[in-house]
Every structure is written in C-alpha cells, then in structure tokens.
Amino acid sequence: MNAETTGKRLKQATEVRQAGLVEAALQLAAQRSPADITTGDLAQAVGISQGAVFRHFASKEAIWLAVMDRASDTLMSRLQTAAGTAPTPLAALQAVFMAHVDFVVAHPGVPRLLFQELQQAQDTALKASVRSLMQKYRSLLMGVLRQAQDQRWLAPGTDLQAAAVLFIGSVQGLVMQSLLSGNVRAVTTHAPGVLTIYLRGLAAERSRTPATGRHAPTLKETP
C-alpha cells in the first residue's frame, strides 16, 4: 500500500469519525443544553476515548462549529427546495415557513445551540456562522418577497425588510415557546395559525376572495 492510498484512507476514516461526532452532538443537544455536553459525552456516544476526540477536532468549539455548518447547509437546502417548488410567491413563503418548522421538530438541538450562542457577549466563530445563516435566510426571503411584490401579491407599500424580519421572528418565537414548554412538537400546533395571520397581513386584496376575505386557492392553507 503506497503513501497516497494510506493518506486517503486515513482522511476518509477521519471524515467518518467527524461525521459521527457531529451526529452525536446533535442527538445529545436534542435532549439537553449544549453547554452541558462534554467531549467525554461525545466520545462515549461514538465509542472512542475522550483523547481520541481531539484527533478529529481541535477543540470542543470546533465540534459545535461543524454542527452549525452542517445544520445550516441542511436547513438552507430544504428552504431553497421548498421555495423553488412552490407555484406562487405566497405559496413559497408558506412552504419555507413549514419547512423550517419541520426542520426544528427533526433537529431540536439546533435551535438550542443557536439561542445559547447568541446569548454570549463575545464574538465567536460559532456566532459568525449563525449570522451567516441568518443572512442567507434573509436573502432567500427577500427574493421571494420581491417576486410577490412584482406580481402584486403584496399590499401596496409593504416593507419587505420588515416582512423578512417578522417572518424569521415568527418562527423563532414559536420555537422558543415550544422549547420552554418542553415539547418541541408543540410548534406544529400553532405554526399554521401564525402563518395564516402573517400571510393575511401581507396579501393584497387581489389575493383574497370577495366573499370571505380568505386567500384565494392559489395559496394552500394548512388546516
């Protein structure tokens, strides 16, 4: 076996172990605060020694940074797919909202990590990663909102920046309340109602039926 082949196998082994540690961190964070999770906990979860953890990651912070990077990539991929396959801009907003809610239910450790990090006074690489995610999220929303505005789905004079902030804030508020209740799945109970109120606040009169004021069939509401 030559040196190049050996090097490739070692790299692959490290990547597999890194992925395992990231998954373990996500699973543990779904059960308790990320601040309480030690490298010993992660080592036990993947079946290696605590010292071996640092052969794959330089520090505990590097592990959480990898967790955030993976979560960001996964979330943005789902949101982009949701927006890209919707028939109208308003339906795209609905799809993005519910895709985010579904992501949180599947990965409750991610919002715990995010909220915890944003409470830190100092600037960190992890906080920069969170900011980067928020920028990508807002950029996606602004694109959808501009399409809605161009197609006259929005009420005249709608502040698109404020609409994007309110959209993300609505999801974050739902998530925070569900975490406080100890039941992350509770977010799915209130999400449809909050989303309906949000969309009705944005919608131009042309997107409502005269008889009921409800959104026209082009926007599929979740019961």
TORSE-348792 format. One line per 8 residues: number of its first residue (from 1); for each residue x, y, z of N, C-alpha, C. Coordinates in nm, 3 decimals. Layout:
// TORSE-348792
NUM> X,Y,Z,X,Y,Z,X,Y,Z | ... $
//
This chain:
// TORSE-348792
1> 0.085,-0.119,0.000,0.000,0.000,0.000,0.089,0.125,0.000 | 0.069,0.213,-0.098,0.155,0.331,-0.106,0.107,0.440,-0.011 | 0.190,0.543,0.001,0.161,0.651,0.096,0.035,0.727,0.059 | 0.011,0.743,-0.071,-0.108,0.817,-0.115,-0.235,0.744,-0.076 | -0.237,0.612,-0.097,-0.354,0.532,-0.061,-0.377,0.533,0.090 | -0.268,0.521,0.164,-0.278,0.526,0.311,-0.335,0.660,0.357 | -0.286,0.767,0.295,-0.334,0.900,0.332,-0.482,0.918,0.303 | -0.528,0.865,0.190,-0.670,0.876,0.155,-0.756,0.800,0.254 $
9> -0.710,0.681,0.294,-0.788,0.601,0.389,-0.795,0.668,0.526 | -0.685,0.727,0.567,-0.683,0.797,0.695,-0.777,0.918,0.691 | -0.776,0.988,0.576,-0.864,1.104,0.561,-1.010,1.061,0.565 | -1.042,0.952,0.497,-1.179,0.901,0.496,-1.222,0.858,0.635 | -1.129,0.792,0.707,-1.161,0.747,0.843,-1.188,0.867,0.933 | -1.109,0.974,0.917,-1.129,1.095,0.997,-1.262,1.160,0.964 | -1.297,1.166,0.835,-1.423,1.226,0.794,-1.543,1.149,0.850 | -1.530,1.016,0.851,-1.637,0.933,0.906,-1.651,0.958,1.056 $
17> -1.538,0.965,1.126,-1.541,0.988,1.270,-1.594,1.128,1.300 | -1.555,1.228,1.221,-1.605,1.363,1.241,-1.756,1.368,1.223 | -1.805,1.301,1.119,-1.949,1.297,1.095,-2.021,1.231,1.212 | -1.961,1.127,1.268,-2.021,1.059,1.381,-2.028,1.147,1.505 | -1.924,1.224,1.528,-1.922,1.315,1.643,-2.024,1.428,1.625 | -2.036,1.477,1.503,-2.134,1.583,1.476,-2.276,1.530,1.499 | -2.303,1.410,1.451,-2.435,1.350,1.471,-2.462,1.326,1.619 | -2.361,1.281,1.691,-2.376,1.259,1.835,-2.407,1.389,1.907 $
25> -2.340,1.495,1.867,-2.364,1.626,1.929,-2.507,1.672,1.904 | -2.556,1.650,1.782,-2.695,1.686,1.750,-2.794,1.606,1.833 | -2.769,1.478,1.847,-2.859,1.392,1.923,-2.861,1.430,2.071 | -2.744,1.456,2.127,-2.736,1.493,2.268,-2.798,1.631,2.293 | -2.777,1.723,2.199,-2.833,1.858,2.214,-2.986,1.856,2.204 | -3.040,1.754,2.143,-3.186,1.741,2.137,-3.244,1.705,2.274 | -3.157,1.656,2.364,-3.203,1.610,2.494,-3.168,1.706,2.608 | -3.060,1.784,2.589,-3.021,1.877,2.696,-2.939,1.992,2.639 $
33> -2.908,2.089,2.725,-2.837,2.208,2.681,-2.700,2.173,2.624 | -2.664,2.231,2.509,-2.530,2.208,2.452,-2.418,2.245,2.549 | -2.442,2.342,2.637,-2.340,2.385,2.732,-2.304,2.274,2.830 | -2.396,2.180,2.852,-2.374,2.072,2.948,-2.312,1.947,2.884 | -2.295,1.950,2.753,-2.242,1.833,2.682,-2.089,1.841,2.678 | -2.023,1.740,2.730,-1.878,1.739,2.736,-1.820,1.654,2.622 | -1.690,1.669,2.600,-1.624,1.586,2.500,-1.627,1.439,2.544 | -1.631,1.416,2.675,-1.645,1.281,2.726,-1.778,1.220,2.686 $
41> -1.885,1.302,2.690,-2.017,1.255,2.647,-2.015,1.217,2.499 | -1.950,1.300,2.419,-1.943,1.275,2.275,-1.861,1.149,2.246 | -1.749,1.136,2.318,-1.664,1.018,2.300,-1.740,0.891,2.332 | -1.813,0.894,2.443,-1.891,0.776,2.484,-1.998,0.742,2.380 | -2.059,0.846,2.323,-2.167,0.826,2.226,-2.120,0.757,2.099 | -1.993,0.782,2.059,-1.943,0.721,1.935,-1.847,0.605,1.962 | -1.822,0.577,2.090,-1.740,0.461,2.124,-1.591,0.479,2.109 | -1.541,0.599,2.142,-1.396,0.623,2.140,-1.355,0.686,2.272 $
49> -1.224,0.700,2.292,-1.176,0.764,2.415,-1.190,0.915,2.402 | -1.191,0.982,2.517,-1.203,1.128,2.515,-1.085,1.191,2.443 | -0.967,1.135,2.462,-0.849,1.189,2.395,-0.856,1.174,2.244 | -0.923,1.068,2.198,-0.934,1.044,2.054,-1.020,1.149,1.985 | -1.109,1.212,2.061,-1.193,1.317,2.003,-1.106,1.426,1.942 | -0.996,1.457,2.010,-0.912,1.569,1.967,-0.816,1.531,1.854 | -0.822,1.406,1.811,-0.751,1.370,1.689,-0.833,1.406,1.566 | -0.962,1.433,1.589,-1.051,1.465,1.478,-1.099,1.609,1.479 $
57> -1.100,1.670,1.596,-1.137,1.811,1.610,-1.038,1.878,1.704 | -1.001,2.001,1.670,-0.901,2.071,1.751,-0.955,2.112,1.887 | -1.085,2.132,1.898,-1.144,2.179,2.023,-1.293,2.145,2.026 | -1.353,2.163,2.142,-1.497,2.143,2.155,-1.572,2.245,2.070 | -1.522,2.368,2.066,-1.585,2.471,1.983,-1.584,2.430,1.837 | -1.478,2.364,1.792,-1.470,2.321,1.653,-1.578,2.218,1.621 | -1.613,2.136,1.720,-1.720,2.039,1.701,-1.852,2.111,1.681 | -1.881,2.207,1.767,-2.008,2.280,1.756,-2.013,2.363,1.628 $
65> -1.898,2.411,1.585,-1.893,2.485,1.459,-1.928,2.392,1.342 | -1.877,2.270,1.347,-1.909,2.171,1.244,-2.057,2.135,1.248 | -2.113,2.127,1.369,-2.256,2.101,1.385,-2.337,2.213,1.319 | -2.298,2.337,1.347,-2.370,2.451,1.292,-2.357,2.458,1.142 | -2.240,2.427,1.089,-2.219,2.428,0.944,-2.309,2.324,0.877 | -2.313,2.206,0.936,-2.398,2.101,0.878,-2.544,2.139,0.886 | -2.586,2.191,1.001,-2.726,2.230,1.018,-2.764,2.341,0.920 | -2.675,2.437,0.902,-2.701,2.549,0.811,-2.720,2.498,0.668 $
73> -2.629,2.410,0.626,-2.637,2.356,0.490,-2.768,2.278,0.470 | -2.803,2.197,0.570,-2.924,2.116,0.558,-3.049,2.203,0.557 | -3.055,2.300,0.648,-3.173,2.388,0.656,-3.188,2.468,0.528 | -3.081,2.532,0.483,-3.092,2.616,0.363,-3.128,2.534,0.240 | -3.077,2.413,0.232,-3.113,2.327,0.119,-3.263,2.299,0.120 | -3.317,2.270,0.238,-3.461,2.241,0.247,-3.545,2.365,0.217 | -3.501,2.480,0.266,-3.577,2.603,0.242,-3.574,2.643,0.095 | -3.459,2.629,0.031,-3.447,2.662,-0.111,-3.533,2.570,-0.196 $
81> -3.535,2.441,-0.160,-3.619,2.346,-0.232,-3.766,2.380,-0.214 | -3.804,2.413,-0.091,-3.944,2.449,-0.062,-3.986,2.571,-0.142 | -3.901,2.673,-0.144,-3.934,2.796,-0.217,-3.936,2.772,-0.367 | -3.843,2.692,-0.415,-3.828,2.672,-0.559,-3.936,2.587,-0.622 | -4.006,2.507,-0.544,-4.108,2.417,-0.599,-4.250,2.468,-0.576 | -4.265,2.584,-0.514,-4.398,2.638,-0.487,-4.453,2.709,-0.612 | -4.583,2.704,-0.634,-4.641,2.763,-0.756,-4.650,2.914,-0.757 | -4.658,2.978,-0.640,-4.666,3.124,-0.632,-4.576,3.173,-0.520 $
89> -4.541,3.303,-0.521,-4.458,3.356,-0.412,-4.520,3.340,-0.273 | -4.651,3.359,-0.262,-4.714,3.343,-0.131,-4.710,3.196,-0.087 | -4.730,3.107,-0.182,-4.719,2.965,-0.150,-4.575,2.929,-0.114 | -4.478,2.999,-0.173,-4.337,2.976,-0.139,-4.309,3.018,0.004 | -4.366,3.129,0.048,-4.349,3.172,0.187,-4.408,3.067,0.282 | -4.524,3.016,0.246,-4.586,2.911,0.328,-4.497,2.788,0.334 | -4.444,2.747,0.220,-4.362,2.626,0.214,-4.233,2.642,0.294 | -4.172,2.760,0.285,-4.049,2.786,0.359,-4.076,2.784,0.509 $
97> -4.185,2.848,0.551,-4.221,2.853,0.692,-4.237,2.712,0.748 | -4.315,2.630,0.680,-4.341,2.495,0.730,-4.219,2.405,0.719 | -4.135,2.428,0.618,-4.010,2.350,0.607,-3.919,2.380,0.725 | -3.916,2.507,0.769,-3.835,2.544,0.885,-3.891,2.478,1.011 | -4.021,2.481,1.026,-4.084,2.418,1.142,-4.053,2.268,1.145 | -4.064,2.203,1.030,-4.035,2.059,1.023,-3.889,2.030,1.057 | -3.800,2.119,1.015,-3.657,2.102,1.046,-3.634,2.109,1.196 | -3.697,2.204,1.261,-3.680,2.221,1.406,-3.732,2.098,1.481 $
105> -3.846,2.045,1.438,-3.901,1.925,1.503,-3.805,1.808,1.488 | -3.741,1.798,1.371,-3.648,1.688,1.345,-3.514,1.708,1.414 | -3.475,1.835,1.435,-3.343,1.866,1.492,-3.356,1.972,1.604 | -3.420,1.940,1.715,-3.439,2.039,1.821,-3.310,2.087,1.885 | -3.202,2.012,1.868,-3.075,2.056,1.925,-3.019,2.179,1.856 | -3.058,2.201,1.731,-3.004,2.316,1.655,-3.051,2.449,1.714 | -3.182,2.471,1.735,-3.221,2.598,1.796,-3.166,2.617,1.937 | -3.150,2.507,2.011,-3.089,2.520,2.144,-2.947,2.576,2.132 $
113> -2.871,2.523,2.038,-2.735,2.570,2.015,-2.735,2.714,1.969 | -2.825,2.747,1.877,-2.832,2.882,1.822,-2.865,2.984,1.929 | -2.972,2.960,2.006,-3.013,3.054,2.109,-2.906,3.069,2.217 | -2.842,2.958,2.253,-2.738,2.965,2.354,-2.621,3.051,2.308 | -2.579,3.033,2.184,-2.464,3.106,2.134,-2.492,3.255,2.121 | -2.613,3.291,2.082,-2.646,3.432,2.065,-2.650,3.507,2.198 | -2.655,3.434,2.308,-2.652,3.498,2.439,-2.511,3.537,2.482 | -2.410,3.482,2.414,-2.272,3.511,2.451,-2.234,3.653,2.412 $
121> -2.168,3.724,2.503,-2.131,3.863,2.476,-2.019,3.874,2.373 | -1.923,3.782,2.379,-1.808,3.790,2.289,-1.842,3.738,2.150 | -1.766,3.788,2.053,-1.785,3.740,1.916,-1.705,3.612,1.899 | -1.766,3.511,1.837,-1.701,3.382,1.820,-1.722,3.334,1.677 | -1.646,3.231,1.639,-1.662,3.172,1.507,-1.802,3.111,1.493 | -1.852,3.055,1.604,-1.985,2.995,1.601,-2.092,3.102,1.582 | -2.077,3.215,1.650,-2.173,3.323,1.633,-2.167,3.378,1.491 | -2.048,3.384,1.433,-2.034,3.429,1.295,-2.105,3.332,1.200 $
129> -2.099,3.203,1.230,-2.168,3.103,1.149,-2.319,3.123,1.157 | -2.370,3.155,1.275,-2.512,3.181,1.293,-2.553,3.305,1.213 | -2.471,3.410,1.219,-2.500,3.531,1.142,-2.504,3.502,0.992 | -2.410,3.419,0.948,-2.406,3.383,0.806,-2.534,3.311,0.765 | -2.582,3.221,0.850,-2.706,3.151,0.823,-2.822,3.249,0.812 | -2.830,3.343,0.906,-2.938,3.440,0.906,-2.934,3.527,0.780 | -2.815,3.562,0.734,-2.801,3.643,0.613,-2.852,3.566,0.491 | -2.816,3.437,0.483,-2.863,3.354,0.371,-3.015,3.338,0.376 $
137> -3.067,3.321,0.496,-3.211,3.306,0.516,-3.284,3.433,0.470 | -3.235,3.549,0.517,-3.299,3.675,0.478,-3.290,3.699,0.328 | -3.177,3.660,0.269,-3.160,3.676,0.125,-3.264,3.593,0.049 | -3.285,3.470,0.094,-3.386,3.385,0.032,-3.525,3.447,0.044 | -3.559,3.493,0.164,-3.689,3.554,0.186,-3.708,3.680,0.103 | -3.605,3.763,0.096,-3.616,3.887,0.019,-3.641,3.857,-0.128 | -3.579,3.751,-0.180,-3.602,3.714,-0.318,-3.748,3.675,-0.341 | -3.803,3.596,-0.250,-3.943,3.554,-0.262,-4.036,3.674,-0.245 $
145> -4.006,3.760,-0.149,-4.091,3.877,-0.125,-4.087,3.974,-0.243 | -3.973,3.990,-0.305,-3.966,4.077,-0.423,-4.049,4.021,-0.538 | -4.046,3.889,-0.554,-4.129,3.826,-0.657,-4.277,3.852,-0.627 | -4.314,3.838,-0.501,-4.453,3.861,-0.462,-4.492,4.007,-0.488 | -4.400,4.097,-0.459,-4.427,4.239,-0.482,-4.439,4.269,-0.632 | -4.349,4.213,-0.711,-4.351,4.236,-0.855,-4.479,4.182,-0.919 | -4.529,4.073,-0.863,-4.651,4.012,-0.917,-4.777,4.066,-0.849 | -4.759,4.167,-0.764,-4.869,4.236,-0.697,-4.951,4.145,-0.604 $
153> -4.880,4.052,-0.540,-4.945,3.970,-0.439,-4.945,4.040,-0.304 | -4.859,4.140,-0.285,-4.847,4.208,-0.156,-4.925,4.338,-0.154 | -4.969,4.375,-0.035,-5.037,4.503,-0.018,-4.942,4.616,-0.057 | -4.992,4.720,-0.120,-4.907,4.833,-0.161,-4.832,4.891,-0.042 | -4.705,4.923,-0.064,-4.625,4.986,0.040,-4.568,4.890,0.143 | -4.581,4.760,0.120,-4.527,4.662,0.215,-4.376,4.678,0.230 | -4.329,4.688,0.353,-4.186,4.699,0.383,-4.128,4.559,0.377 | -4.051,4.530,0.273,-4.001,4.394,0.253,-3.900,4.353,0.360 $
161> -3.814,4.446,0.402,-3.717,4.415,0.506,-3.789,4.378,0.636 | -3.891,4.457,0.671,-3.967,4.429,0.793,-4.041,4.296,0.779 | -4.092,4.267,0.659,-4.163,4.141,0.637,-4.071,4.022,0.655 | -3.946,4.034,0.610,-3.849,3.926,0.628,-3.815,3.906,0.775 | -3.795,4.018,0.846,-3.764,4.011,0.990,-3.879,3.947,1.067 | -4.002,3.987,1.034,-4.120,3.932,1.103,-4.137,3.783,1.074 | -4.106,3.742,0.952,-4.116,3.601,0.914,-4.024,3.516,1.003 | -3.896,3.553,1.007,-3.800,3.477,1.087,-3.834,3.487,1.235 $
169> -3.874,3.606,1.279,-3.910,3.624,1.419,-4.030,3.539,1.460 | -4.124,3.520,1.368,-4.241,3.438,1.398,-4.201,3.293,1.421 | -4.113,3.242,1.334,-4.066,3.104,1.351,-3.987,3.092,1.482 | -3.897,3.187,1.506,-3.814,3.180,1.626,-3.898,3.189,1.752 | -4.003,3.272,1.749,-4.091,3.283,1.865,-4.164,3.153,1.893 | -4.212,3.089,1.788,-4.278,2.960,1.804,-4.182,2.856,1.861 | -4.060,2.856,1.808,-3.961,2.759,1.854,-3.925,2.782,2.001 | -3.904,2.908,2.037,-3.869,2.940,2.175,-3.978,2.895,2.271 $
177> -4.103,2.920,2.237,-4.213,2.881,2.325,-4.224,2.729,2.336 | -4.199,2.659,2.225,-4.206,2.513,2.230,-4.093,2.455,2.315 | -3.975,2.516,2.308,-3.863,2.470,2.391,-3.891,2.496,2.539 | -3.950,2.610,2.568,-3.984,2.643,2.707,-4.089,2.546,2.762 | -4.179,2.503,2.677,-4.284,2.410,2.721,-4.232,2.269,2.741 | -4.112,2.243,2.688,-4.057,2.108,2.698,-4.111,2.014,2.593 | -4.188,2.066,2.499,-4.246,1.983,2.393,-4.221,2.051,2.259 | -4.113,2.014,2.194,-4.076,2.079,2.068,-4.183,2.060,1.962 $
185> -4.249,1.946,1.962,-4.351,1.919,1.861,-4.471,2.013,1.871 | -4.483,2.083,1.984,-4.593,2.178,2.000,-4.586,2.289,1.897 | -4.469,2.311,1.840,-4.455,2.416,1.740,-4.544,2.390,1.620 | -4.571,2.264,1.589,-4.655,2.231,1.474,-4.802,2.263,1.499 | -4.841,2.272,1.625,-4.980,2.302,1.658,-5.016,2.446,1.625 | -4.926,2.538,1.657,-4.955,2.681,1.641,-4.901,2.739,1.510 | -4.810,2.669,1.445,-4.747,2.723,1.324,-4.848,2.759,1.214 | -4.945,2.673,1.180,-5.038,2.710,1.073,-5.116,2.838,1.100 $
193> -5.162,2.855,1.224,-5.238,2.975,1.258,-5.153,3.101,1.250 | -5.031,3.093,1.301,-4.940,3.208,1.296,-4.908,3.241,1.150 | -4.884,3.139,1.071,-4.853,3.160,0.929,-4.969,3.226,0.856 | -5.090,3.183,0.883,-5.208,3.241,0.818,-5.221,3.389,0.850 | -5.202,3.425,0.976,-5.208,3.566,1.016,-5.100,3.646,0.945 | -4.980,3.591,0.938,-4.869,3.660,0.871,-4.902,3.684,0.724 | -4.948,3.582,0.655,-4.976,3.595,0.512,-5.092,3.689,0.485 | -5.192,3.688,0.569,-5.305,3.779,0.551,-5.262,3.924,0.570 $
201> -5.166,3.945,0.658,-5.115,4.081,0.678,-5.039,4.134,0.558 | -4.980,4.044,0.480,-4.903,4.085,0.362,-4.987,4.098,0.237 | -5.090,4.016,0.227,-5.158,3.996,0.100,-5.232,4.118,0.049 | -5.223,4.141,-0.082,-5.301,4.244,-0.149,-5.444,4.195,-0.162 | -5.536,4.287,-0.188,-5.677,4.250,-0.199,-5.701,4.150,-0.312 | -5.620,4.153,-0.416,-5.639,4.063,-0.529,-5.619,3.917,-0.492 | -5.549,3.892,-0.379,-5.522,3.754,-0.339,-5.625,3.702,-0.240 | -5.735,3.780,-0.223,-5.842,3.736,-0.133,-5.971,3.720,-0.213 $
209> -6.055,3.631,-0.167,-6.185,3.616,-0.232,-6.279,3.720,-0.174 | -6.366,3.784,-0.254,-6.455,3.889,-0.205,-6.547,3.844,-0.093 | -6.592,3.719,-0.099,-6.694,3.675,-0.003,-6.639,3.654,0.136 | -6.521,3.599,0.146,-6.471,3.559,0.278,-6.349,3.634,0.324 | -6.277,3.699,0.231,-6.152,3.764,0.269,-6.039,3.667,0.287 | -6.066,3.536,0.259,-5.961,3.436,0.274,-5.874,3.435,0.150 | -5.753,3.381,0.163,-5.663,3.372,0.049,-5.726,3.286,-0.059 | -5.706,3.326,-0.180,-5.756,3.251,-0.295,-5.690,3.116,-0.303 $
217> -5.746,3.023,-0.380,-5.694,2.885,-0.385,-5.550,2.872,-0.429 | -5.490,2.979,-0.486,-5.351,2.970,-0.524,-5.261,2.950,-0.403 | -5.310,2.983,-0.286,-5.234,2.961,-0.162,-5.304,2.853,-0.082 | -5.239,2.740,-0.069,-5.296,2.628,0.005,-5.268,2.646,0.153 | -5.371,2.668,0.232,-5.356,2.687,0.375,-5.355,2.552,0.445 | -5.275,2.542,0.551,-5.273,2.421,0.630,-5.389,2.424,0.728 | -5.471,2.319,0.732,-5.586,2.319,0.823,-5.543,2.337,0.967 $
//
